[in-house]
Protein backbone atom coordinates (compact mmCIF):
# COMPACT_ATOMS: atom_id res chain seq x y z
CA UNK A 1 0.00 0.00 0.00
CA UNK A 2 2.80 2.42 0.84
CA UNK A 3 4.34 1.79 -2.55
CA UNK A 4 1.08 2.43 -4.42
CA UNK A 5 0.48 5.60 -2.44
CA UNK A 6 4.03 6.83 -3.03
CA UNK A 7 3.90 6.11 -6.77
CA UNK A 8 0.48 7.76 -6.99
CA UNK A 9 1.67 10.93 -5.25
CA UNK A 10 4.80 10.99 -7.37
CA UNK A 11 2.93 10.60 -10.64
CA UNK A 12 0.38 13.28 -9.74
CA UNK A 13 3.07 15.71 -8.61
CA UNK A 14 5.24 15.13 -11.65
CA UNK A 15 2.34 15.57 -14.08
CA UNK A 16 1.22 18.67 -12.18
CA UNK A 17 4.65 20.27 -12.28
CA UNK A 18 4.98 19.53 -15.99
CA UNK A 19 1.57 21.03 -16.68
CA UNK A 20 2.06 24.27 -14.73
CA UNK A 21 5.18 24.88 -16.77
CA UNK A 22 3.16 24.74 -19.99
CA UNK A 23 2.23 27.98 -21.79
CA UNK A 24 -1.59 27.63 -21.91
CA UNK A 25 -3.72 28.76 -18.98
CA UNK A 26 -5.92 25.66 -19.12
CA UNK A 27 -2.90 23.41 -18.78
CA UNK A 28 -1.78 25.49 -15.80
CA UNK A 29 -5.08 25.14 -13.98
CA UNK A 30 -5.16 21.36 -14.55
CA UNK A 31 -1.57 21.20 -13.36
CA UNK A 32 -2.45 23.09 -10.18
CA UNK A 33 -5.37 20.75 -9.54
CA UNK A 34 -3.20 17.65 -9.99
CA UNK A 35 -0.58 19.16 -7.68
CA UNK A 36 -3.18 19.83 -5.04
CA UNK A 37 -4.38 16.20 -5.26
CA UNK A 38 -0.79 15.07 -4.79
CA UNK A 39 -0.38 17.35 -1.78
CA UNK A 40 -3.66 16.20 -0.23
CA UNK A 41 -2.61 12.57 -0.53
CA UNK A 42 0.75 13.52 0.88
CA UNK A 43 -0.87 15.04 3.97
CA UNK A 44 -2.85 11.85 4.54
CA UNK A 45 0.32 9.82 4.09
CA UNK A 46 2.06 11.94 6.72
CA UNK A 47 -0.53 10.73 9.25
CA UNK A 48 0.85 7.24 8.56
CA UNK A 49 -0.98 5.02 6.06
CA UNK A 50 -3.23 2.61 7.93
CA UNK A 51 -6.16 0.52 6.77
CA UNK A 52 -9.27 -0.16 8.77
CA UNK A 53 -8.36 1.99 11.78
CA UNK A 54 -11.17 4.27 13.01
CA UNK A 55 -10.53 7.98 13.46
CA UNK A 56 -12.80 8.62 16.41
CA UNK A 57 -11.81 7.38 19.80
CA UNK A 58 -14.52 5.44 21.63
CA UNK A 59 -15.56 6.22 25.19
CA UNK A 60 -13.19 3.66 26.68
CA UNK A 61 -9.98 4.87 25.11
CA UNK A 62 -7.96 1.72 25.44
CA UNK A 63 -4.90 1.66 23.24
CA UNK A 64 -4.60 4.86 21.18
CA UNK A 65 -2.35 3.11 18.68
CA UNK A 66 -5.38 1.21 17.37
CA UNK A 67 -6.81 4.44 15.99
CA UNK A 68 -5.84 6.45 12.95
CA UNK A 69 -4.54 9.97 13.54
CA UNK A 70 -7.55 12.29 13.04
CA UNK A 71 -5.55 15.50 12.67
CA UNK A 72 -4.19 14.99 9.13
CA UNK A 73 -7.72 14.15 8.02
CA UNK A 74 -8.98 17.43 9.42
CA UNK A 75 -6.06 19.20 7.75
CA UNK A 76 -6.71 17.58 4.41
CA UNK A 77 -10.38 18.55 4.55
CA UNK A 78 -9.41 22.18 5.09
CA UNK A 79 -6.81 21.96 2.35
CA UNK A 80 -9.33 20.49 -0.11
CA UNK A 81 -11.86 23.23 0.57
CA UNK A 82 -9.29 25.98 0.24
CA UNK A 83 -7.68 24.63 -2.93
CA UNK A 84 -11.11 24.10 -4.47
CA UNK A 85 -12.06 27.70 -3.77
CA UNK A 86 -8.80 29.15 -5.03
CA UNK A 87 -8.97 27.01 -8.17
CA UNK A 88 -12.46 28.35 -8.86
CA UNK A 89 -11.16 31.88 -8.35
CA UNK A 90 -8.28 31.20 -10.68
CA UNK A 91 -10.69 29.90 -13.29
CA UNK A 92 -12.48 33.26 -13.25
CA UNK A 93 -9.23 35.14 -13.72
CA UNK A 94 -8.28 32.74 -16.50
CA UNK A 95 -11.52 33.52 -18.32
CA UNK A 96 -11.06 37.26 -17.79
CA UNK A 97 -7.57 37.01 -19.22
CA UNK A 98 -8.86 35.01 -22.19
CA UNK A 99 -11.52 37.64 -22.81
CA UNK A 100 -9.26 40.68 -22.49
CA UNK A 101 -6.19 39.34 -24.25
CA UNK A 102 -8.00 37.20 -26.82
CA UNK A 103 -5.50 34.42 -26.27
CA UNK A 104 -5.07 31.68 -23.71
CA UNK A 105 -1.32 32.15 -23.43
CA UNK A 106 -0.19 32.72 -19.83
CA UNK A 107 1.60 35.93 -20.82
CA UNK A 108 -1.50 37.37 -22.44
CA UNK A 109 0.13 37.41 -25.86
CA UNK A 110 1.35 34.83 -28.33
CA UNK A 111 5.13 34.46 -28.42
CA UNK A 112 6.60 35.96 -31.55
CA UNK A 113 7.89 32.97 -33.46
CA UNK B 1 -10.45 35.03 30.56
CA UNK B 2 -12.46 38.14 30.13
CA UNK B 3 -12.33 41.84 29.57
CA UNK B 4 -9.18 43.23 28.11
CA UNK B 5 -7.64 39.82 27.37
CA UNK B 6 -10.43 39.11 24.91
CA UNK B 7 -9.23 42.06 22.87
CA UNK B 8 -6.58 39.76 21.38
CA UNK B 9 -9.13 38.20 19.06
CA UNK B 10 -10.68 41.55 18.07
CA UNK B 11 -8.23 42.22 15.18
CA UNK B 12 -9.56 39.03 13.55
CA UNK B 13 -13.23 39.30 14.46
CA UNK B 14 -13.80 42.96 13.70
CA UNK B 15 -12.72 42.84 10.01
CA UNK B 16 -14.64 39.58 9.56
CA UNK B 17 -17.87 41.15 10.77
CA UNK B 18 -17.23 44.46 9.02
CA UNK B 19 -16.39 42.74 5.73
CA UNK B 20 -19.45 40.51 5.88
CA UNK B 21 -21.69 43.43 6.82
CA UNK B 22 -20.47 45.43 3.84
CA UNK B 23 -21.38 42.60 1.50
CA UNK B 24 -24.97 42.94 2.64
CA UNK B 25 -24.90 46.69 2.07
CA UNK B 26 -23.04 46.78 -1.19
CA UNK B 27 -24.59 48.72 -3.98
CA UNK B 28 -24.29 52.01 -5.74
CA UNK B 29 -26.48 53.96 -3.37
CA UNK B 30 -24.98 52.67 -0.17
CA UNK B 31 -21.40 53.15 -1.26
CA UNK B 32 -20.93 56.06 1.15
CA UNK B 33 -22.17 53.91 4.05
CA UNK B 34 -19.86 51.07 3.07
CA UNK B 35 -16.89 53.40 2.72
CA UNK B 36 -17.68 54.98 6.08
CA UNK B 37 -17.90 51.55 7.67
CA UNK B 38 -14.54 50.58 6.22
CA UNK B 39 -12.84 53.72 7.52
CA UNK B 40 -14.49 53.30 10.93
CA UNK B 41 -13.50 49.62 11.17
CA UNK B 42 -9.92 50.36 10.13
CA UNK B 43 -9.71 53.25 12.59
CA UNK B 44 -11.04 50.98 15.34
CA UNK B 45 -8.41 48.40 14.35
CA UNK B 46 -5.67 51.00 14.70
CA UNK B 47 -6.93 51.85 18.20
CA UNK B 48 -7.17 48.17 19.18
CA UNK B 49 -3.68 47.54 17.84
CA UNK B 50 -2.37 50.49 19.86
CA UNK B 51 -3.97 49.11 23.04
CA UNK B 52 -2.55 45.68 22.29
CA UNK B 53 0.89 47.19 21.75
CA UNK B 54 0.71 48.88 25.15
CA UNK B 55 -0.42 45.58 26.67
CA UNK B 56 2.42 43.64 25.10
CA UNK B 57 5.05 46.13 26.23
CA UNK B 58 4.62 45.02 29.84
CA UNK B 59 6.51 41.91 28.75
CA UNK B 60 3.69 39.44 29.30
CA UNK B 61 2.43 37.38 26.40
CA UNK B 62 -1.31 37.21 26.10
CA UNK B 63 -2.39 33.75 25.01
CA UNK B 64 -5.93 33.52 23.71
CA UNK B 65 -7.13 29.94 23.52
CA UNK B 66 -9.86 29.45 20.94
CA UNK B 67 -12.63 27.32 22.41
CA UNK B 68 -10.62 27.35 25.66
CA UNK B 69 -8.76 24.21 24.68
CA UNK B 70 -5.30 24.03 26.28
CA UNK B 71 -2.35 24.88 24.10
CA UNK B 72 -0.95 21.88 22.27
CA UNK B 73 -4.44 20.55 21.50
CA UNK B 74 -6.36 23.67 20.59
CA UNK B 75 -5.40 26.63 18.44
CA UNK B 76 -3.99 29.63 20.27
CA UNK B 77 -3.55 33.25 19.35
CA UNK B 78 -0.41 34.68 20.91
CA UNK B 79 0.17 38.37 21.41
CA UNK B 80 3.73 39.38 22.09
CA UNK B 81 5.71 42.51 21.27
CA UNK B 82 6.51 41.45 17.73
CA UNK B 83 2.96 40.55 16.76
CA UNK B 84 1.57 43.71 18.39
CA UNK B 85 4.11 45.80 16.47
CA UNK B 86 3.18 44.18 13.17
CA UNK B 87 -0.53 44.60 13.93
CA UNK B 88 -0.12 48.32 14.53
CA UNK B 89 2.03 48.76 11.43
CA UNK B 90 -0.48 46.89 9.25
CA UNK B 91 -3.48 48.79 10.43
CA UNK B 92 -1.83 52.21 10.28
CA UNK B 93 -0.84 51.51 6.69
CA UNK B 94 -4.34 50.21 6.00
CA UNK B 95 -5.89 53.39 7.38
CA UNK B 96 -3.77 55.53 5.07
CA UNK B 97 -4.57 53.48 1.99
CA UNK B 98 -8.30 53.23 2.68
CA UNK B 99 -8.59 56.99 3.14
CA UNK B 100 -6.62 57.46 -0.06
CA UNK B 101 -8.92 55.09 -1.93
CA UNK B 102 -11.96 57.19 -1.01
CA UNK B 103 -10.93 59.90 -3.45
CA UNK B 104 -11.57 57.78 -6.51
CA UNK B 105 -10.11 54.30 -6.55
CA UNK B 106 -12.74 52.53 -4.46
CA UNK B 107 -15.22 53.15 -7.25
CA UNK B 108 -13.12 51.36 -9.88
CA UNK B 109 -14.57 47.93 -9.14
CA UNK B 110 -16.88 45.91 -6.97
CA UNK B 111 -16.50 44.95 -3.31
CA UNK B 112 -13.31 46.92 -2.72
CA UNK B 113 -14.13 47.59 0.91
CA UNK B 114 -15.14 44.03 1.82
CA UNK B 115 -12.02 42.59 0.20
CA UNK B 116 -9.97 45.18 2.03
CA UNK B 117 -11.37 44.12 5.41
CA UNK B 118 -10.81 40.43 4.60
CA UNK B 119 -7.24 41.21 3.67
CA UNK B 120 -6.81 42.89 7.05
CA UNK B 121 -8.38 39.89 8.76
CA UNK B 122 -5.91 37.55 7.09
CA UNK B 123 -2.96 39.81 7.89
CA UNK B 124 -3.94 40.31 11.53
CA UNK B 125 -4.63 36.61 11.99
CA UNK B 126 -1.30 35.63 10.46
CA UNK B 127 0.51 37.94 12.87
CA UNK B 128 -1.39 36.63 15.90
CA UNK B 129 -1.68 32.90 15.41
CA UNK B 130 0.48 30.42 17.29
CA UNK B 131 -0.39 27.41 15.16
CA UNK B 132 1.17 26.44 11.84
CA UNK B 133 -1.95 25.14 10.14
CA UNK B 134 -4.02 28.06 11.34
CA UNK B 135 -1.32 30.22 9.80
CA UNK B 136 -1.96 28.45 6.49
CA UNK B 137 -5.66 29.28 6.76
CA UNK B 138 -4.97 32.96 7.44
CA UNK B 139 -2.43 33.01 4.62
CA UNK B 140 -5.00 31.66 2.19
CA UNK B 141 -7.52 34.17 3.45
CA UNK B 142 -5.23 37.10 2.90
CA UNK B 143 -4.12 35.75 -0.45
CA UNK B 144 -7.67 35.22 -1.67
CA UNK B 145 -8.50 38.81 -0.71
CA UNK B 146 -5.30 40.03 -2.31
CA UNK B 147 -6.14 38.29 -5.62
CA UNK B 148 -9.36 40.27 -5.71
CA UNK B 149 -7.66 43.51 -4.71
CA UNK B 150 -4.87 43.14 -7.24
CA UNK B 151 -7.48 42.78 -9.97
CA UNK B 152 -9.37 45.79 -8.61
CA UNK B 153 -9.80 48.27 -11.43
CA UNK B 154 -9.37 45.48 -13.99
CA UNK B 155 -7.70 46.08 -17.34
CA UNK B 156 -5.35 43.81 -19.27
CA UNK B 157 -2.21 44.75 -17.34
CA UNK B 158 -3.77 43.86 -14.01
CA UNK B 159 -5.33 40.63 -15.22
CA UNK B 160 -2.01 39.55 -16.72
CA UNK B 161 -0.05 40.39 -13.59
CA UNK B 162 -2.83 38.89 -11.47
CA UNK B 163 -2.71 35.62 -13.37
CA UNK B 164 0.99 35.20 -12.68
CA UNK B 165 0.58 36.33 -9.08
CA UNK B 166 -2.17 33.78 -8.45
CA UNK B 167 -0.31 30.86 -10.05
CA UNK B 168 2.86 31.63 -8.13
CA UNK B 169 1.01 31.94 -4.85
CA UNK B 170 -1.08 28.81 -5.38
CA UNK B 171 2.08 26.84 -6.04
CA UNK B 172 3.62 28.36 -2.91
CA UNK B 173 0.56 27.39 -0.87
CA UNK B 174 0.99 23.79 -1.98
CA UNK B 175 4.62 23.91 -0.85
CA UNK B 176 3.39 25.36 2.45
CA UNK B 177 1.14 22.32 2.92
CA UNK B 178 3.94 19.89 2.04
CA UNK B 179 6.22 21.56 4.58
CA UNK B 180 3.57 21.64 7.29
CA UNK B 181 2.67 17.99 6.84
CA UNK B 182 6.33 16.90 6.84
CA UNK B 183 6.87 18.74 10.10
CA UNK B 184 3.70 17.21 11.51
CA UNK B 185 4.77 13.75 10.38
CA UNK B 186 8.04 14.07 12.28
CA UNK B 187 7.02 15.93 15.43
CA UNK B 188 3.31 15.17 15.74
CA UNK B 189 2.36 18.77 16.55
CA UNK B 190 1.58 21.99 14.73
CA UNK B 191 1.57 24.34 17.69
CA UNK B 192 4.58 26.62 17.30
CA UNK B 193 5.50 26.59 20.99
CA UNK B 194 5.09 22.84 21.23
CA UNK B 195 7.21 22.47 18.08
CA UNK B 196 9.94 24.58 19.62
CA UNK B 197 9.91 22.31 22.66
CA UNK B 198 10.06 19.14 20.54
CA UNK B 199 12.65 20.12 17.92
CA UNK B 200 15.66 19.49 20.23
CA UNK B 201 14.36 16.00 21.08
CA UNK B 202 13.79 14.80 17.51
CA UNK B 203 15.65 11.54 16.86
CA UNK B 204 18.76 11.91 14.69
CA UNK B 205 17.35 9.69 11.93
CA UNK B 206 14.25 11.91 11.61
CA UNK B 207 16.16 15.16 11.75
CA UNK B 208 16.81 15.22 8.02
CA UNK B 209 13.10 14.93 7.35
CA UNK B 210 12.30 17.71 9.83
CA UNK B 211 14.85 20.02 8.25
CA UNK B 212 13.55 19.16 4.78
CA UNK B 213 10.05 20.11 5.97
CA UNK B 214 11.31 23.36 7.45
CA UNK B 215 13.18 24.07 4.21
CA UNK B 216 10.10 23.51 2.04
CA UNK B 217 8.06 25.67 4.42
CA UNK B 218 10.73 28.38 4.23
CA UNK B 219 10.57 28.37 0.42
CA UNK B 220 6.84 29.11 0.67
CA UNK B 221 7.41 32.02 3.07
CA UNK B 222 10.42 33.38 1.24
CA UNK B 223 8.43 33.44 -1.97
CA UNK B 224 5.93 35.70 -0.23
CA UNK B 225 8.77 37.75 1.24
CA UNK B 226 10.23 38.11 -2.26
CA UNK B 227 13.67 36.64 -1.66
CA UNK B 228 15.78 36.30 -4.79
CA UNK B 229 15.38 34.10 -6.92
CA UNK B 230 11.74 33.69 -5.88
CA UNK B 231 10.85 37.32 -6.48
CA UNK B 232 10.45 37.89 -10.20
CA UNK B 233 6.67 38.08 -9.93
CA UNK B 234 6.74 40.88 -7.39
CA UNK B 235 7.68 44.16 -9.15
CA UNK B 236 5.25 43.52 -12.02
CA UNK B 237 2.37 42.65 -9.71
CA UNK B 238 2.99 45.64 -7.43
CA UNK B 239 3.37 48.05 -10.32
CA UNK B 240 0.12 46.80 -11.86
CA UNK B 241 -1.94 47.06 -8.68
CA UNK B 242 -4.00 50.19 -8.10
CA UNK B 243 -2.14 52.61 -5.79
CA UNK B 244 -4.05 52.04 -2.52
CA UNK B 245 -3.72 48.30 -3.06
CA UNK B 246 0.00 48.51 -3.83
CA UNK B 247 0.40 50.53 -0.66
CA UNK B 248 -1.22 47.88 1.55
CA UNK B 249 0.68 45.18 -0.38
CA UNK B 250 3.86 46.76 1.01
CA UNK B 251 3.01 44.94 4.25
CA UNK B 252 2.31 41.62 2.52
CA UNK B 253 5.95 40.78 1.86
CA UNK B 254 6.51 41.58 5.51
CA UNK B 255 4.18 38.73 6.50
CA UNK B 256 6.66 36.31 4.94
CA UNK B 257 9.53 38.14 6.61
CA UNK B 258 7.71 38.08 9.96
CA UNK B 259 7.08 34.33 9.82
CA UNK B 260 10.66 33.58 8.82
CA UNK B 261 11.92 35.77 11.67
CA UNK B 262 9.55 34.21 14.18
CA UNK B 263 10.00 30.57 13.21
CA UNK B 264 13.72 30.59 12.56
CA UNK B 265 14.35 32.03 16.03
CA UNK B 266 11.70 29.90 17.73
CA UNK B 267 12.46 26.54 16.14
CA UNK B 268 16.10 26.85 15.18
CA UNK B 269 17.43 29.29 17.75
CA UNK B 270 20.28 28.51 20.12
CA UNK B 271 18.28 26.01 22.17
CA UNK B 272 17.41 23.80 19.21
CA UNK B 273 20.14 21.23 19.81
CA UNK B 274 21.55 19.73 16.62
CA UNK B 275 19.35 21.87 14.39
CA UNK B 276 20.41 25.20 15.92
CA UNK B 277 21.05 27.84 13.31
CA UNK B 278 19.46 25.78 10.53
CA UNK B 279 19.12 27.84 7.38
CA UNK B 280 20.61 31.06 8.76
CA UNK B 281 23.37 31.12 6.14
CA UNK B 282 20.74 30.75 3.43
CA UNK B 283 18.83 33.68 4.86
CA UNK B 284 21.95 35.84 5.09
CA UNK B 285 23.23 35.23 1.56
CA UNK B 286 19.76 35.01 0.05
CA UNK B 287 18.89 38.31 1.71
CA UNK B 288 22.06 39.93 0.40
CA UNK B 289 21.35 38.60 -3.11
CA UNK B 290 17.83 40.05 -2.83
CA UNK B 291 19.23 43.47 -1.91
CA UNK B 292 21.60 43.35 -4.89
CA UNK B 293 18.83 42.24 -7.25
CA UNK B 294 16.46 44.91 -5.92
CA UNK B 295 19.17 47.55 -6.25
CA UNK B 296 19.90 46.67 -9.86
CA UNK B 297 16.16 46.72 -10.45
CA UNK B 298 15.72 50.20 -8.96
CA UNK B 299 18.49 51.50 -11.19
CA UNK B 300 17.00 49.83 -14.25
CA UNK B 301 13.35 50.77 -13.79
CA UNK B 302 11.98 53.56 -15.95
CA UNK B 303 8.55 53.42 -14.39
CA UNK B 304 8.10 54.99 -10.96
CA UNK B 305 5.75 52.28 -9.70
CA UNK B 306 8.26 49.58 -10.63
CA UNK B 307 10.86 51.57 -8.71
CA UNK B 308 8.60 51.15 -5.68
CA UNK B 309 8.29 47.42 -6.38
CA UNK B 310 12.04 46.96 -6.40
CA UNK B 311 12.35 49.03 -3.20
CA UNK B 312 10.05 46.47 -1.58
CA UNK B 313 12.60 43.80 -2.54
CA UNK B 314 15.50 45.78 -1.09
CA UNK B 315 13.55 46.27 2.11
CA UNK B 316 12.65 42.63 2.64
CA UNK B 317 16.12 41.49 1.59
CA UNK B 318 17.63 43.70 4.27
CA UNK B 319 15.45 42.24 7.01
CA UNK B 320 16.08 38.68 5.80
CA UNK B 321 19.84 39.18 5.76
CA UNK B 322 19.68 40.65 9.26
CA UNK B 323 17.66 37.65 10.41
CA UNK B 324 20.36 35.41 8.97
CA UNK B 325 23.02 37.09 11.12
CA UNK B 326 20.97 36.08 14.13
CA UNK B 327 22.04 38.51 16.87
CA UNK B 328 19.58 40.32 19.09
CA UNK B 329 21.15 43.74 18.34
CA UNK B 330 20.93 43.24 14.57
CA UNK B 331 17.37 41.98 14.87
CA UNK B 332 16.27 45.08 16.76
CA UNK B 333 17.82 47.30 14.09
CA UNK B 334 16.11 45.22 11.43
CA UNK B 335 12.73 45.67 13.13
CA UNK B 336 13.22 49.43 13.25
CA UNK B 337 14.15 49.31 9.57
CA UNK B 338 11.14 47.14 8.76
CA UNK B 339 8.72 49.68 10.24
CA UNK B 340 10.34 52.70 8.66
CA UNK B 341 10.80 51.17 5.20
CA UNK B 342 7.27 49.75 5.07
CA UNK B 343 5.79 53.14 5.91
CA UNK B 344 8.08 54.87 3.43
CA UNK B 345 7.27 52.48 0.60
CA UNK B 346 3.56 52.57 1.41
CA UNK B 347 3.62 56.37 1.16
CA UNK B 348 5.66 56.14 -2.05
CA UNK B 349 3.11 53.91 -3.80
CA UNK B 350 0.35 56.38 -2.94
CA UNK B 351 2.45 59.34 -4.02
CA UNK B 352 3.40 57.79 -7.37
CA UNK B 353 -0.14 57.94 -8.60
CA UNK B 354 -0.55 61.60 -7.62
CA UNK B 355 2.66 62.54 -9.39
CA UNK B 356 2.01 60.49 -12.47
CA UNK B 357 -1.44 61.99 -12.79
CA UNK B 358 -0.04 65.07 -14.49
CA UNK B 359 2.01 63.02 -16.90
CA UNK B 360 0.92 61.16 -19.97
CA UNK B 361 1.77 57.53 -19.03
CA UNK B 362 -0.35 57.66 -15.87
CA UNK B 363 -3.26 59.16 -17.76
CA UNK B 364 -2.87 56.39 -20.32
CA UNK B 365 -3.28 53.68 -17.74
CA UNK B 366 -6.39 55.26 -16.28
CA UNK B 367 -7.90 55.73 -19.70
CA UNK B 368 -7.19 52.12 -20.65
CA UNK B 369 -8.67 50.95 -17.38
CA UNK B 370 -11.77 52.95 -17.92
CA UNK B 371 -12.19 51.65 -21.43
CA UNK B 372 -11.65 48.04 -20.45
CA UNK B 373 -13.83 48.02 -17.42
CA UNK B 374 -16.78 49.99 -18.60
CA UNK B 375 -17.23 53.50 -17.43
CA UNK B 376 -20.31 53.60 -15.21
CA UNK B 377 -18.20 53.01 -12.12
CA UNK B 378 -15.51 55.45 -13.10
CA UNK B 379 -15.08 58.87 -11.65
CA UNK B 380 -16.24 61.77 -13.70
CA UNK B 381 -13.64 64.50 -13.93
CA UNK B 382 -16.17 67.06 -12.77
CA UNK B 383 -16.85 64.96 -9.73
CA UNK B 384 -13.18 65.22 -8.85
CA UNK B 385 -13.75 68.84 -7.88
CA UNK B 386 -15.75 67.97 -4.81
CA UNK B 387 -12.77 67.80 -2.48
CA UNK B 388 -10.62 70.74 -1.51
CA UNK B 389 -8.04 71.46 -4.16
CA UNK B 390 -4.62 72.06 -2.71
CA UNK B 391 -2.68 75.23 -3.29
CA UNK B 392 0.93 74.89 -4.27
CA UNK B 393 0.33 71.28 -5.21
CA UNK B 394 3.64 70.80 -6.92
CA UNK B 395 5.60 72.04 -3.93
CA UNK B 396 3.80 69.72 -1.59
CA UNK B 397 4.24 66.75 -3.93
CA UNK B 398 7.93 67.56 -4.23
CA UNK B 399 8.41 67.69 -0.48
CA UNK B 400 6.57 64.40 -0.07
CA UNK B 401 8.67 62.82 -2.81
CA UNK B 402 11.89 63.94 -1.14
CA UNK B 403 10.58 62.61 2.17
CA UNK B 404 9.85 59.19 0.67
CA UNK B 405 13.22 59.08 -1.10
CA UNK B 406 15.09 59.97 2.08
CA UNK B 407 13.25 57.35 4.14
CA UNK B 408 13.63 54.59 1.53
CA UNK B 409 17.28 55.34 0.68
CA UNK B 410 18.17 55.70 4.36
CA UNK B 411 19.62 59.18 4.42
CA UNK B 412 19.74 61.45 7.44
CA UNK B 413 17.73 63.03 8.98
CA UNK B 414 14.74 60.69 8.72
CA UNK B 415 14.08 57.28 10.24
CA UNK B 416 15.59 55.23 7.39
CA UNK B 417 19.03 56.49 8.38
CA UNK B 418 18.59 55.64 12.06
CA UNK B 419 17.35 52.19 11.07
CA UNK B 420 20.35 51.42 8.88
CA UNK B 421 22.70 52.91 11.47
CA UNK B 422 21.26 50.71 14.24
CA UNK B 423 21.44 47.68 11.98
CA UNK B 424 25.02 48.21 10.87
CA UNK B 425 26.28 49.31 14.28
CA UNK B 426 25.04 46.04 15.73
CA UNK B 427 26.34 43.97 12.82
CA UNK B 428 29.82 45.49 13.16
CA UNK B 429 29.94 45.10 16.96
CA UNK B 430 28.96 41.50 17.53
CA UNK B 431 29.74 41.88 21.21
CA UNK B 432 32.03 38.89 21.67
CA UNK B 433 35.43 39.20 23.28
CA UNK B 434 37.56 39.06 20.17
CA UNK B 435 36.23 42.35 18.81
CA UNK B 436 36.77 41.15 15.24
CA UNK B 437 34.11 42.10 12.74
CA UNK B 438 32.65 38.98 11.11
CA UNK B 439 32.58 38.62 7.34
CA UNK B 440 28.81 38.75 7.33
CA UNK B 441 28.92 42.19 8.98
CA UNK B 442 31.26 43.54 6.31
CA UNK B 443 29.14 42.05 3.52
CA UNK B 444 26.00 43.62 4.94
CA UNK B 445 27.76 46.97 5.36
CA UNK B 446 28.99 47.07 1.77
CA UNK B 447 25.74 45.90 0.23
CA UNK B 448 23.55 48.21 2.32
CA UNK B 449 25.66 51.31 1.68
CA UNK B 450 25.81 50.60 -2.05
CA UNK B 451 22.10 49.88 -2.29
CA UNK B 452 21.28 53.06 -0.35
CA UNK B 453 23.42 55.04 -2.79
CA UNK B 454 21.85 53.36 -5.82
CA UNK B 455 18.35 54.00 -4.46
CA UNK B 456 19.28 57.64 -4.01
CA UNK B 457 20.49 57.83 -7.59
CA UNK B 458 17.36 56.17 -8.93
CA UNK B 459 15.10 58.36 -6.80
CA UNK B 460 16.81 61.58 -7.79
CA UNK B 461 16.68 60.57 -11.43
CA UNK B 462 12.96 59.91 -11.15
CA UNK B 463 12.48 63.17 -9.24
CA UNK B 464 14.37 65.19 -11.84
CA UNK B 465 12.38 63.64 -14.64
CA UNK B 466 9.05 64.22 -12.93
CA UNK B 467 9.45 67.66 -11.42
CA UNK B 468 12.01 69.48 -13.52
CA UNK B 469 12.39 67.89 -16.91
CA UNK B 470 8.85 67.65 -18.20
CA UNK B 471 7.80 71.04 -19.50
CA UNK B 472 4.52 69.89 -21.04
CA UNK B 473 3.09 68.53 -17.84
CA UNK B 474 -0.06 69.89 -16.31
CA UNK B 475 -0.27 70.41 -12.56
CA UNK B 476 -2.12 67.36 -11.28
CA UNK B 477 -5.42 67.86 -9.53
CA UNK B 478 -4.76 66.56 -6.05
CA UNK B 479 -7.25 66.54 -3.25
CA UNK B 480 -6.61 66.83 0.46
CA UNK B 481 -8.03 63.38 1.03
CA UNK B 482 -5.30 61.98 -1.23
CA UNK B 483 -2.42 64.08 0.05
CA UNK B 484 -3.39 63.54 3.69
CA UNK B 485 -2.57 59.82 3.87
CA UNK B 486 0.84 60.33 2.23
CA UNK B 487 1.68 63.07 4.73
CA UNK B 488 0.29 60.95 7.58
CA UNK B 489 2.65 58.06 6.76
CA UNK B 490 5.62 60.40 6.38
CA UNK B 491 4.75 62.12 9.67
CA UNK B 492 4.91 58.72 11.38
CA UNK B 493 8.40 58.30 9.94
CA UNK B 494 9.28 61.74 11.35
CA UNK B 495 7.80 60.76 14.70
CA UNK B 496 9.79 57.56 14.60
CA UNK B 497 12.89 59.68 14.07
CA UNK B 498 12.15 62.08 16.91
CA UNK B 499 11.14 59.32 19.32
CA UNK B 500 13.95 57.05 18.14
CA UNK B 501 15.09 56.40 21.73
CA UNK B 502 11.88 54.87 23.09
CA UNK B 503 11.17 53.12 19.77
CA UNK B 504 14.56 51.45 19.64
CA UNK B 505 14.21 50.41 23.29
CA UNK B 506 10.96 48.70 22.36
CA UNK B 507 12.62 47.01 19.39
CA UNK B 508 15.47 45.84 21.61
CA UNK B 509 13.03 44.34 24.09
CA UNK B 510 11.25 42.65 21.19
CA UNK B 511 14.49 41.24 19.81
CA UNK B 512 15.61 40.05 23.25
CA UNK B 513 12.43 38.09 23.79
CA UNK B 514 12.60 36.67 20.24
CA UNK B 515 16.11 35.41 20.86
CA UNK B 516 15.05 33.76 24.12
CA UNK B 517 12.19 31.57 22.90
CA UNK B 518 11.97 29.62 26.16
CA UNK B 519 9.71 32.33 27.57
CA UNK B 520 7.36 32.07 24.58
CA UNK B 521 7.18 28.28 24.90
CA UNK B 522 6.44 28.27 28.61
CA UNK B 523 3.90 31.08 28.33
CA UNK B 524 1.95 29.30 25.60
CA UNK B 525 2.07 25.79 27.01
CA UNK B 526 1.40 26.63 30.64
CA UNK B 527 -1.38 29.15 30.53
CA UNK B 528 -3.71 26.27 31.35
CA UNK B 529 -2.99 27.08 34.97
CA UNK B 530 -4.91 30.34 34.66
CA UNK B 531 -8.30 28.81 33.93
CA UNK B 532 -8.00 25.08 33.76
CA UNK B 533 -11.52 24.00 32.97
CA UNK B 534 -10.45 21.51 30.35
CA UNK B 535 -7.40 20.24 32.11
CA UNK B 536 -8.97 17.84 34.57
CA UNK B 537 -9.02 14.83 32.28
CA UNK B 538 -5.35 15.18 31.40
Interface residues (C-beta under 8 A of the other chain):
Chain A: X20 X25 X28 X32 X35 X36 X39 X42 X43 X46 X47 X48 X71 X72 X75 X78 X79 X82 X83 X85 X86 X87 X89 X90 X93 X94 X96 X97 X100 X101 X106 X107 X108
Chain B: X133 X136 X137 X140 X143 X144 X147 X151 X154 X155 X156 X159 X160 X162 X163 X164 X166 X167 X170 X171 X173 X174 X177 X178 X180 X181 X182 X184 X185 X190 X372
